[in-house]
Amino acid sequence: MFKQTLGWTAPKIRDPEAADRWTWLILVAHAQLCLARPPAIDLRRPWEKPAPPNG
């Protein structure tokens, strides 16, 4: 399960250093997506109503 979640099944990694770089790349990308979630909650088009405030 974790291999698929971290994307280890997608690339053809040939050496351990490349596997470490791939793991860090995926972790950093995931962290950036998590950090970008709160500011993007109320992104809407000008004609759409605001999102309800639920925390």
C-alpha positions as CSV (number, residue, x, y, z in Angstrom):
1,M,0.0,0.0,0.0
2,F,2.7,2.5,0.9
3,K,4.7,1.7,-2.2
4,Q,1.7,2.8,-4.3
5,T,1.0,5.8,-2.1
6,L,4.5,7.1,-2.3
7,G,4.7,6.4,-6.1
8,W,7.5,3.8,-5.8
9,T,5.7,1.5,-8.3
10,A,5.7,4.2,-11.1
11,P,9.4,5.0,-11.8
12,K,12.1,2.5,-12.8
13,I,14.6,3.3,-10.0
14,R,18.0,1.6,-10.4
15,D,20.0,2.8,-7.4
16,P,19.3,3.5,-3.7
17,E,20.1,7.2,-4.0
18,A,17.5,7.6,-6.7
19,A,14.9,5.9,-4.5
20,D,15.8,8.3,-1.6
21,R,15.4,11.3,-3.9
22,W,12.1,10.0,-5.3
23,T,10.8,9.5,-1.7
24,W,11.8,13.0,-0.7
25,L,10.3,14.5,-3.8
26,I,6.9,12.8,-3.2
27,L,7.0,13.8,0.5
28,V,7.7,17.4,-0.3
29,A,5.0,17.5,-3.0
30,H,2.5,16.0,-0.6
31,A,3.5,18.6,2.1
32,Q,3.1,21.5,-0.3
33,L,-0.4,20.2,-1.3
34,C,-1.4,19.9,2.4
35,L,-0.1,23.4,3.1
36,A,-1.9,24.9,0.0
37,R,-5.3,23.4,1.0
38,P,-6.5,26.1,3.5
39,P,-5.9,29.1,1.3
40,A,-7.7,27.3,-1.6
41,I,-10.8,26.5,0.3
42,D,-12.8,29.6,-0.9
43,L,-11.4,29.8,-4.4
44,R,-14.4,30.4,-6.6
45,R,-15.5,32.2,-9.7
46,P,-16.8,35.7,-9.4
47,W,-20.4,34.7,-10.0
48,E,-20.4,31.8,-7.5
49,K,-21.6,32.2,-3.9
50,P,-18.9,32.0,-1.1
51,A,-18.3,28.7,0.5
52,P,-20.0,28.2,3.9
53,P,-17.7,28.9,6.8
54,N,-17.2,25.5,8.5
55,G,-13.8,25.9,10.0
